[in-house]
Amino acid sequence: MKKRLCLVLISILFGSFSGFAQVGTDLWVINTSGKGGNLKLLTETAYALTDRPEYDNQPSFINEYQMVFSAADENDNFDIIVYNFNLKKFTNMSRTSDRNENSPMITDCGMYISAVVSEPDKKQRIWLYPLTFEPAELLYDDIEPVGYYDWYENKAAMFILGDPNKLIYAKGRNDLLEIDSAISRSIHKRPKTSEITYMTESSAAEAGIIKSYDIENGEREVYLGGLEGSQDFIWLDKNHLLMASGNEVFIRKYNNTEWESIGKITSETHEKITRMAYSKDLNVLVVAMNRK
């Protein structure tokens, strides 16, 4: 029934800039203690899950013990990789030589891994990769170039590359809701709400502002400022946000003004945390860090 619901919703909605500029990054795993606003990093446990000159980034948990991420090979081709924390095993979900997969995550219905695919003709669109490893399916044939996205009710809120960039929500075919413009790359549904949250454009000297749009009632909120020099945030739960600055991770309640440090990773080989993924089941935080 769950699979049928997902397929029906997608089929009702839709019928049938070139690439991501990347640098060498690795994924690090840090054990945590506490929950919610009491979360702390056990920084002495931090270790590199990947350790290659190529790009390993954009982590996202898909269940209580597995994570997906985007990884480049020596030919600069990007595939979706699944990591099983129980088995300590990496598996290729995709292995394509003519296209690149980025920003993988689980869909609302739980039957697919979605990804932004840079196709041979340079289009960037969202594709769905069945967990059964059947062939991938194109979702939105007429919406591109997609940069980043998240899900609400089996429909995507998407960062569309342009001048300016735009954040849209696909309510249906030829029914696209424009939420905002001049946004940066972090787009996240706020847990247990109908809110799509995002950050305005930021710079090294000026922090972006975290904003919200409620898909159900159209209400807008401003959840104060992010951290200077950072484009990435995640929701820890409905009430708490995580961001990083340098090698240090910070937490903040959504309606507070101050960020509080929960730990700093010491490394001679890596610096500058960007994207993050948290698992309350495993009590771990996975972060992407640039190679020095």
Residue frames relative to the residue before (quaternion, step in Angstrom):
aa qw qx qy qz dx dy dz
M 1.0000 0.0000 0.0000 0.0000 0.00 0.00 0.00
K 0.6451 0.5351 -0.3205 0.4414 3.57 0.99 -0.87
K 0.6567 0.5002 -0.3067 0.4739 3.56 0.97 -0.91
R 0.6535 0.5208 -0.3192 0.4470 3.58 0.91 -0.88
L 0.6304 0.5367 -0.3360 0.4491 3.59 0.98 -0.83
C 0.6649 0.5026 -0.3084 0.4584 3.57 0.88 -0.94
L 0.6846 0.4900 -0.2928 0.4534 3.59 0.85 -0.96
V 0.6469 0.5227 -0.3238 0.4511 3.57 0.99 -0.83
L 0.6618 0.5103 -0.3137 0.4508 3.58 0.89 -0.92
I 0.6674 0.4983 -0.3035 0.4628 3.56 0.93 -0.89
S 0.6898 0.4834 -0.2942 0.4516 3.59 0.87 -0.90
I 0.6118 0.5385 -0.3564 0.4568 3.59 1.09 -0.59
L 0.6935 0.5059 -0.2820 0.4284 3.54 0.94 -0.92
F 0.8383 -0.0102 0.0800 0.5391 3.56 0.75 -0.99
G 0.4003 -0.6656 0.5748 0.2574 3.48 -1.21 0.61
S 0.7831 -0.3011 0.2088 0.5026 2.70 -1.60 -0.24
F 0.1799 -0.4627 0.7691 -0.4024 20.65 -7.22 4.75
S 0.2525 -0.8384 0.4818 0.0356 3.55 0.04 0.61
G 0.8886 -0.0762 0.0327 0.4511 3.58 -0.62 1.20
F 0.4314 -0.6607 0.5554 0.2626 3.52 -1.41 0.15
A 0.3291 -0.7256 0.5651 0.2143 3.59 -0.77 0.99
Q 0.0132 -0.8411 0.5370 -0.0630 3.57 -0.53 1.16
V 0.2267 -0.7303 0.6248 0.1579 3.53 -1.30 0.45
G 0.6565 -0.5065 0.3752 0.4143 3.57 -1.29 0.23
T 0.1165 0.7905 -0.5898 0.1169 3.58 -0.62 1.12
D 0.1724 -0.7615 0.6144 0.1138 3.54 -1.28 0.47
L 0.4290 -0.6703 0.5435 0.2669 3.53 -1.33 0.38
W 0.1238 -0.7734 0.6200 0.0463 3.54 -0.98 0.95
V 0.2429 -0.7575 0.5942 0.1188 3.56 -1.15 0.74
I 0.0275 -0.7853 0.6184 -0.0132 3.57 -0.92 0.96
N 0.3936 -0.6922 0.5520 0.2476 3.58 -0.88 0.92
T 0.1956 -0.7813 0.5841 0.1010 3.56 -1.16 0.62
S 0.1803 -0.7342 0.6356 0.1565 3.51 -1.36 0.25
G 0.7564 0.3430 -0.2710 0.4866 3.55 -1.16 0.59
K 0.2855 -0.7411 0.5848 0.1655 3.53 -1.33 0.26
G 0.8309 0.2252 -0.1489 0.4866 3.54 -1.26 0.38
G 0.8480 -0.1169 0.1109 0.5049 3.54 -0.91 -0.96
N 0.6609 0.4905 -0.3092 0.4765 3.61 1.26 -0.21
L 0.3606 0.7563 -0.4816 0.2569 3.60 1.24 0.19
K 0.0019 0.7687 -0.6395 0.0153 3.55 -1.09 0.85
L 0.4001 -0.6838 0.5505 0.2633 3.54 -1.21 0.55
L 0.2754 -0.7071 0.6240 0.1867 3.54 -1.02 0.84
T 0.1807 -0.8706 0.4462 0.1014 3.53 0.48 1.29
E 0.5899 0.5806 -0.3742 0.4183 3.60 1.14 -0.48
T 0.6555 0.5123 -0.3126 0.4584 3.61 1.23 -0.33
A 0.4481 0.7292 -0.4415 0.2694 3.62 1.23 -0.24
Y 0.1053 0.7802 -0.6114 0.0797 3.55 -1.01 0.88
A 0.5155 -0.6367 0.4828 0.3095 3.54 -1.24 0.54
L 0.3047 -0.7524 0.5591 0.1690 3.56 -0.67 1.11
T 0.7591 0.1434 -0.0975 0.6275 3.57 1.13 -0.69
D 0.0169 -0.7939 0.6075 -0.0189 3.57 -1.14 0.60
R 0.3709 0.7043 -0.5029 0.3369 3.55 0.35 1.36
P 0.5851 -0.5761 0.4251 0.3809 3.61 -1.16 0.43
E 0.6412 0.5447 -0.3271 0.4303 3.58 1.17 -0.53
Y 0.6616 -0.5315 0.3943 0.3526 3.53 -1.43 0.01
D 0.0760 0.7347 -0.6710 0.0656 3.57 -0.89 1.08
N 0.2496 0.7893 -0.4939 0.2661 3.59 -0.26 1.22
Q 0.7686 0.3963 -0.2865 0.4126 3.53 -1.44 -0.11
P 0.1163 0.8275 -0.5397 0.1021 3.62 0.74 1.02
S 0.0658 0.7786 -0.6218 0.0529 3.56 -1.16 0.67
F 0.3484 -0.7374 0.5369 0.2158 3.61 -0.77 1.00
I 0.2179 -0.7931 0.5597 0.1009 3.56 -0.98 0.90
N 0.7734 -0.0269 -0.0237 0.6329 3.60 1.29 -0.19
E 0.7684 -0.4064 0.2371 0.4338 3.58 -1.26 -0.15
Y 0.8156 0.2213 -0.1349 0.5174 3.63 1.13 -0.19
Q 0.7187 0.4038 -0.2544 0.5056 3.62 1.24 0.03
M 0.1334 -0.7706 0.6223 0.0339 3.52 -1.20 0.75
V 0.1995 -0.7445 0.6187 0.1521 3.56 -1.18 0.59
F 0.0452 0.7772 -0.6275 0.0060 3.54 -1.26 0.45
S 0.4692 -0.6477 0.5200 0.2998 3.55 -1.34 0.24
A 0.0246 -0.8120 0.5819 -0.0388 3.57 -0.87 0.99
A 0.2875 -0.7505 0.5731 0.1599 3.55 -1.03 0.84
D 0.3274 -0.7155 0.5727 0.2300 3.55 -1.15 0.62
E 0.7471 -0.4128 0.2710 0.4449 3.58 -1.29 -0.06
N 0.6710 0.4625 -0.2950 0.4988 3.59 1.28 -0.25
D 0.4932 -0.6848 0.3975 0.3603 3.56 1.32 0.29
N 0.4394 0.6451 -0.4867 0.3923 3.56 1.03 0.86
F 0.2768 -0.8046 0.5144 0.1064 3.58 -0.78 1.08
D 0.0356 -0.7925 0.6086 -0.0171 3.55 -0.89 1.01
I 0.4910 -0.6139 0.5217 0.3316 3.55 -1.35 0.23
I 0.1058 -0.7873 0.6069 0.0246 3.56 -0.85 1.04
V 0.2128 -0.7423 0.6224 0.1275 3.57 -1.07 0.82
Y 0.0934 -0.7749 0.6223 0.0599 3.57 -0.94 0.90
N 0.2173 -0.7668 0.5973 0.0897 3.54 -0.89 1.09
F 0.3326 -0.7733 0.5061 0.1878 3.60 -0.45 1.20
N 0.6290 0.5361 -0.3476 0.4428 3.62 1.06 -0.60
L 0.7671 0.3476 -0.1769 0.5094 3.56 0.92 -0.95
K 0.2876 -0.7656 0.5089 0.2686 3.57 1.32 -0.35
K 0.4864 0.6716 -0.3896 0.4007 3.55 0.98 0.93
F 0.2681 -0.7368 0.6041 0.1425 3.55 -1.11 0.88
T 0.0132 -0.7882 0.6151 -0.0121 3.60 -1.02 0.86
N 0.4020 -0.6922 0.5431 0.2538 3.57 -0.99 0.82
M 0.2294 -0.7477 0.6052 0.1486 3.56 -0.81 0.99
S 0.7640 0.1080 -0.0912 0.6295 3.55 1.20 -0.54
R 0.0106 -0.7614 0.6481 0.0082 3.53 -1.25 0.55
T 0.2026 0.8080 -0.5099 0.2149 3.53 0.39 1.32
S 0.2920 -0.7800 0.5335 0.1472 3.56 -0.94 0.90
D 0.7223 0.4445 -0.2436 0.4705 3.59 1.23 -0.36
R 0.7751 0.2127 -0.1352 0.5794 3.61 1.26 0.08
N 0.3286 -0.7377 0.5617 0.1795 3.56 -1.28 0.43
E 0.2034 -0.7711 0.5943 0.1044 3.56 -1.02 0.88
N 0.0191 0.7957 -0.6028 0.0566 3.56 -0.86 1.04
S 0.8358 0.2400 -0.1759 0.4614 3.54 -1.38 0.31
P 0.1523 0.8095 -0.5547 0.1176 3.63 0.70 0.97
M 0.1396 0.7651 -0.6234 0.0800 3.56 -1.17 0.66
I 0.5694 -0.5770 0.4527 0.3714 3.56 -1.27 0.29
T 0.4299 -0.6792 0.5261 0.2776 3.58 -1.07 0.70
D 0.6980 -0.4719 0.3343 0.4223 3.57 -1.28 0.33
C 0.7121 0.4657 -0.2673 0.4523 3.57 0.92 -0.90
G 0.4461 -0.7401 0.4163 0.2829 3.59 1.26 -0.17
M 0.5854 0.6101 -0.3594 0.3950 3.59 1.26 0.17
Y 0.7777 0.2719 -0.1259 0.5526 3.58 1.26 -0.36
I 0.2807 -0.6324 0.6718 0.2645 3.46 -1.47 0.22
S 0.2120 -0.7699 0.5901 0.1188 3.55 -0.74 1.03
A 0.0006 -0.7902 0.6128 -0.0109 3.56 -1.22 0.49
V 0.4089 -0.6293 0.5860 0.3055 3.53 -1.30 0.42
V 0.1243 -0.8194 0.5592 0.0193 3.56 -0.59 1.19
S 0.2511 -0.7197 0.6308 0.1454 3.54 -0.93 1.03
E 0.2260 -0.8366 0.4926 0.0796 3.54 -0.21 1.34
P 0.7120 -0.4661 0.3014 0.4301 3.61 -1.23 0.29
D 0.7161 0.4166 -0.2563 0.4980 3.62 1.08 -0.65
K 0.5818 -0.6377 0.3229 0.3881 3.57 1.36 0.42
K 0.4466 0.6506 -0.4905 0.3696 3.60 1.17 0.22
Q 0.1842 -0.7560 0.6172 0.1164 3.57 -1.18 0.64
R 0.1495 0.7973 -0.5594 0.1706 3.54 -0.34 1.31
I 0.5417 -0.6128 0.4658 0.3378 3.56 -1.29 0.34
W 0.0718 -0.7696 0.6345 0.0096 3.53 -0.96 1.01
L 0.3133 -0.7351 0.5768 0.1696 3.55 -1.27 0.54
Y 0.1518 -0.7833 0.6011 0.0459 3.55 -0.88 1.07
P 0.3616 -0.7613 0.4896 0.2234 3.61 -0.34 1.20
L 0.5171 -0.6385 0.4735 0.3173 3.58 -1.06 0.75
T 0.6014 0.5493 -0.3489 0.4636 3.58 1.29 -0.25
F 0.4461 -0.7149 0.4229 0.3332 3.59 1.37 0.02
E 0.3404 0.6946 -0.5384 0.3343 3.57 1.07 0.71
P 0.7059 -0.4654 0.3000 0.4417 3.64 -1.22 0.28
A 0.5423 -0.6332 0.4564 0.3110 3.54 -1.12 0.75
E 0.2443 -0.7629 0.5874 0.1153 3.56 -1.23 0.65
L 0.4201 -0.6775 0.5450 0.2598 3.56 -1.01 0.86
L 0.3109 -0.7694 0.5287 0.1785 3.59 -0.83 0.95
Y 0.8200 0.0905 -0.0161 0.5650 3.59 0.37 -1.23
D 0.2345 -0.8228 0.4994 0.1364 3.59 -0.16 1.21
D 0.7759 0.3629 -0.1731 0.4861 3.59 1.11 -0.60
I 0.6321 0.4987 -0.3515 0.4776 3.61 1.19 0.32
E 0.3888 0.6811 -0.5441 0.2982 3.55 -0.58 1.20
P 0.6095 -0.1085 -0.7730 -0.1383 1.59 -2.37 0.82
V 0.3062 -0.7497 0.5657 0.1557 3.55 -0.82 1.08
G 0.2367 -0.7655 0.5822 0.1380 3.57 -0.99 0.86
Y 0.7858 -0.0998 0.1383 0.5945 3.57 0.70 -1.15
Y 0.0551 -0.8147 0.5764 -0.0303 3.59 -1.19 0.39
D 0.0164 -0.7371 0.6663 0.1118 3.52 -1.44 -0.02
W 0.4946 -0.6969 0.4654 0.2305 3.55 -1.34 0.32
Y 0.0784 0.7337 -0.6749 -0.0108 3.50 -1.32 0.55
E 0.8472 -0.0561 -0.0085 0.5282 3.57 -0.72 1.13
N 0.6866 -0.5242 0.2671 0.4272 3.57 0.89 1.04
K 0.6354 0.4447 -0.3457 0.5282 3.58 1.20 0.49
A 0.4098 -0.7609 0.4643 0.1937 3.55 -1.01 0.83
A 0.2349 -0.6747 0.6776 0.1747 3.49 -1.28 0.70
M 0.0644 -0.8618 0.5001 -0.0543 3.56 -0.50 1.23
F 0.3697 -0.6551 0.6234 0.2134 3.49 -1.21 0.82
I 0.0947 -0.7996 0.5927 0.0197 3.58 -0.51 1.20
L 0.4051 -0.7345 0.4973 0.2216 3.54 -0.68 1.15
G 0.3170 0.7343 -0.5532 0.2329 3.57 -0.94 0.89
D 0.4272 -0.6613 0.5377 0.3018 3.54 -1.25 -0.38
P 0.4128 -0.4197 -0.7401 0.3252 1.51 -0.09 2.50
N 0.6216 -0.4611 0.4419 0.4535 3.54 -1.35 -0.04
K 0.1683 -0.7926 0.5794 0.0882 3.58 -1.16 0.58
L 0.2586 -0.7087 0.6284 0.1895 3.53 -1.29 0.49
I 0.0229 0.8053 -0.5901 0.0528 3.58 -0.65 1.15
Y 0.2277 -0.7388 0.6144 0.1577 3.54 -1.29 0.42
A 0.3416 -0.7687 0.5122 0.1735 3.56 -0.76 1.11
K 0.1508 -0.8093 0.5647 0.0585 3.58 -0.07 1.29
G 0.7610 -0.2101 0.1606 0.5925 3.58 1.13 -0.66
R 0.6910 -0.4339 0.3331 0.4725 3.57 -1.26 0.05
N 0.8380 0.0456 -0.1002 0.5344 3.54 -0.86 1.09
D 0.6440 0.4406 -0.3354 0.5279 3.56 1.20 0.58
L 0.1561 0.8085 -0.5374 0.1820 3.52 0.37 1.33
L 0.2514 -0.7725 0.5713 0.1167 3.54 -0.75 1.10
E 0.2233 -0.7664 0.5871 0.1347 3.60 -0.66 1.07
I 0.2480 -0.8112 0.5207 0.0965 3.55 -0.58 1.22
D 0.7829 -0.1782 0.1739 0.5701 3.60 0.85 -0.95
S 0.2574 -0.7322 0.6016 0.1889 3.54 -1.35 0.09
A 0.7819 0.3167 -0.2447 0.4780 3.57 -1.32 0.12
I 0.3556 0.7291 -0.4966 0.3088 3.55 0.83 1.08
S 0.4113 -0.6700 0.5460 0.2895 3.57 -1.29 0.24
R 0.7741 -0.4818 0.2096 0.3531 3.55 -1.31 0.16
S 0.6170 0.5667 -0.3653 0.4060 3.63 1.13 -0.39
I 0.0804 0.7591 -0.6382 0.1000 3.56 -0.74 1.16
H 0.1336 0.8093 -0.5565 0.1321 3.60 -0.60 1.10
K 0.4059 -0.6525 0.5812 0.2678 3.52 -1.06 0.80
R 0.3955 -0.6929 0.5472 0.2533 3.56 -0.94 0.88
P 0.5067 -0.6902 0.4119 0.3117 3.62 -0.64 1.06
K 0.8614 0.1128 -0.1200 0.4804 3.53 -1.17 0.84
T 0.6501 0.4227 -0.3447 0.5290 3.57 1.13 0.70
S 0.4558 -0.6391 0.5254 0.3282 3.55 -1.34 -0.05
E 0.4441 0.7088 -0.4324 0.3368 3.57 1.22 0.51
I 0.2018 -0.7013 0.6687 0.1427 3.52 -1.19 0.78
T 0.1076 -0.8073 0.5794 0.0321 3.57 -0.69 1.09
Y 0.0053 0.7943 -0.6029 0.0747 3.53 -1.14 0.73
M 0.3648 -0.7233 0.5421 0.2234 3.56 -1.28 0.23
T 0.4609 -0.6515 0.5213 0.3023 3.55 -1.06 0.73
E 0.6835 -0.4768 0.3461 0.4309 3.56 -1.25 0.32
S 0.1120 -0.7914 0.6003 0.0290 3.55 -1.05 0.88
S 0.2030 -0.7479 0.6136 0.1513 3.54 -1.35 0.09
A 0.7066 -0.4412 0.3249 0.4477 3.57 -1.29 0.05
A 0.7501 0.3880 -0.2022 0.4958 3.58 1.13 -0.63
E 0.7829 0.2581 -0.1347 0.5498 3.59 1.21 -0.28
A 0.3832 -0.7411 0.5090 0.2116 3.55 -0.79 1.04
G 0.4642 -0.6482 0.5264 0.2953 3.53 -1.19 0.61
I 0.4072 -0.6842 0.5498 0.2524 3.57 -1.29 0.33
I 0.3228 -0.7393 0.5601 0.1884 3.57 -0.88 0.97
K 0.0466 -0.8151 0.5761 -0.0389 3.55 -0.70 1.17
S 0.2265 -0.7703 0.5852 0.1135 3.54 -1.30 0.33
Y 0.0614 -0.7508 0.6547 0.0625 3.52 -1.24 0.65
D 0.2866 -0.7646 0.5568 0.1526 3.57 -0.77 1.06
I 0.4013 -0.7501 0.4781 0.2184 3.56 -0.49 1.24
E 0.6915 0.5143 -0.2827 0.4212 3.60 0.98 -0.80
N 0.8363 0.1809 -0.0790 0.5115 3.59 0.84 -0.87
G 0.5045 -0.6970 0.3991 0.3170 3.60 1.25 0.03
E 0.4609 0.6918 -0.4499 0.3263 3.59 1.24 0.12
R 0.2415 -0.7623 0.5882 0.1208 3.53 -1.17 0.73
E 0.0670 -0.7761 0.6261 0.0344 3.54 -1.16 0.70
V 0.2376 -0.7234 0.6249 0.1725 3.55 -1.31 0.43
Y 0.1532 -0.8160 0.5549 0.0524 3.56 -0.55 1.18
L 0.6753 -0.5573 0.2786 0.3947 3.51 0.89 1.13
G 0.7080 -0.5134 0.3202 0.3642 3.54 -1.34 -0.08
G 0.4569 -0.6432 0.5413 0.2908 3.50 -1.33 0.45
L 0.6258 -0.4967 0.4165 0.4339 3.55 -1.21 -0.56
E 0.5606 -0.6163 0.4321 0.3452 3.56 -0.99 0.79
G 0.8248 0.2488 -0.1923 0.4700 3.54 -1.03 0.85
S 0.6819 0.4617 -0.2908 0.4871 3.61 1.26 -0.03
Q 0.2236 -0.7795 0.5736 0.1158 3.56 -1.01 0.88
D 0.7190 0.4805 -0.2166 0.4530 3.56 1.25 -0.33
F 0.0853 0.7554 -0.6481 0.0453 3.54 -1.06 0.87
I 0.1018 -0.7556 0.6361 0.1184 3.55 -1.31 0.27
W 0.4323 -0.6352 0.5611 0.3079 3.54 -1.32 0.32
L 0.3510 -0.7173 0.5685 0.1980 3.53 -0.89 1.00
D 0.7298 -0.1313 0.1082 0.6622 3.53 1.15 -0.83
K 0.7848 -0.3234 0.2084 0.4859 3.60 -1.18 -0.27
N 0.7990 0.3618 -0.1453 0.4578 3.59 1.03 -0.77
H 0.7768 0.3532 -0.1712 0.4925 3.60 1.15 -0.39
L 0.2322 -0.7740 0.5832 0.0833 3.51 -1.06 0.95
L 0.1835 -0.7459 0.6253 0.1377 3.55 -1.25 0.54
M 0.0591 0.7462 -0.6628 0.0192 3.53 -1.19 0.74
A 0.2513 -0.7596 0.5763 0.1665 3.56 -1.26 0.21
S 0.0832 -0.7464 0.6570 0.0655 3.50 -1.31 0.53
G 0.7950 0.0172 -0.0625 0.6032 3.56 -0.48 1.16
N 0.7553 -0.3176 0.2660 0.5078 3.58 -0.77 -1.08
E 0.5946 0.5856 -0.3379 0.4351 3.57 1.30 0.21
V 0.2506 -0.7699 0.5745 0.1199 3.56 -1.01 0.91
F 0.1436 -0.8024 0.5785 0.0291 3.55 -0.98 0.95
I 0.2017 -0.7548 0.6141 0.1119 3.54 -1.24 0.61
R 0.0386 0.7852 -0.6177 0.0203 3.55 -1.23 0.55
K 0.4198 -0.6405 0.5710 0.2957 3.53 -1.09 0.68
Y 0.6208 -0.6286 0.3160 0.3457 3.56 -0.87 0.98
N 0.7645 0.3527 -0.1986 0.5017 3.61 1.07 -0.66
N 0.5200 0.5971 -0.4323 0.4314 3.58 1.25 0.40
T 0.4532 -0.6950 0.4902 0.2671 3.56 -1.25 0.35
E 0.7388 0.4260 -0.2206 0.4732 3.60 1.13 -0.54
W 0.3139 -0.7121 0.5996 0.1866 3.54 -1.11 0.82
E 0.1836 -0.7864 0.5848 0.0773 3.59 -0.99 0.88
S 0.4434 -0.6993 0.4960 0.2614 3.57 -0.85 0.98
I 0.1296 -0.7865 0.5979 0.0845 3.58 -1.03 0.82
G 0.8021 -0.2188 0.1029 0.5460 3.58 1.24 0.22
K 0.1992 -0.7710 0.5981 0.0905 3.54 -1.22 0.62
I 0.3283 -0.7510 0.5460 0.1735 3.55 -0.90 0.99
T 0.2235 -0.7654 0.5933 0.1098 3.55 -0.86 1.01
S 0.1702 0.7844 -0.5776 0.1487 3.57 -0.73 1.07
E 0.3476 -0.7266 0.5563 0.2044 3.56 -1.06 0.80
T 0.7329 0.4414 -0.2169 0.4700 3.56 1.23 -0.33
H 0.7948 0.2442 -0.1029 0.5459 3.60 1.17 -0.54
E 0.0263 -0.7954 0.6051 -0.0214 3.54 -1.20 0.62
K 0.8320 0.2794 -0.1936 0.4384 3.53 -1.40 0.26
I 0.1739 -0.7846 0.5936 0.0414 3.52 -0.15 1.38
T 0.1125 -0.7750 0.6174 0.0740 3.56 -1.00 0.84
R 0.8466 0.0714 -0.0329 0.5264 3.60 -0.28 -1.20
M 0.1282 -0.7949 0.5923 0.0308 3.54 -1.19 0.70
A 0.0488 -0.7587 0.6473 0.0544 3.54 -1.32 0.42
Y 0.1569 -0.8077 0.5664 0.0468 3.57 -0.88 0.98
S 0.1102 -0.7677 0.6282 0.0629 3.56 -1.09 0.82
K 0.2893 -0.7599 0.5592 0.1619 3.56 -0.60 1.16
D 0.5937 0.5704 -0.3634 0.4361 3.60 1.20 -0.43
L 0.7580 0.3496 -0.1857 0.5184 3.57 0.96 -0.91
N 0.3039 -0.7557 0.5101 0.2764 3.59 1.26 -0.36
V 0.5425 0.5801 -0.4324 0.4268 3.57 0.82 1.02
L 0.2068 -0.7098 0.6546 0.1579 3.50 -1.34 0.50
V 0.1580 -0.7641 0.6201 0.0820 3.57 -0.90 0.99
V 0.0365 -0.8063 0.5902 -0.0153 3.56 -0.82 1.00
A 0.3468 -0.6859 0.5925 0.2412 3.55 -1.23 0.52
M 0.0342 -0.7986 0.6007 -0.0144 3.57 -0.95 0.93
N 0.4855 -0.6652 0.4902 0.2854 3.55 -1.08 0.78
R 0.4412 -0.6558 0.5408 0.2877 3.55 -1.13 0.66
K 0.4541 -0.6894 0.4888 0.2821 3.60 -0.94 0.85
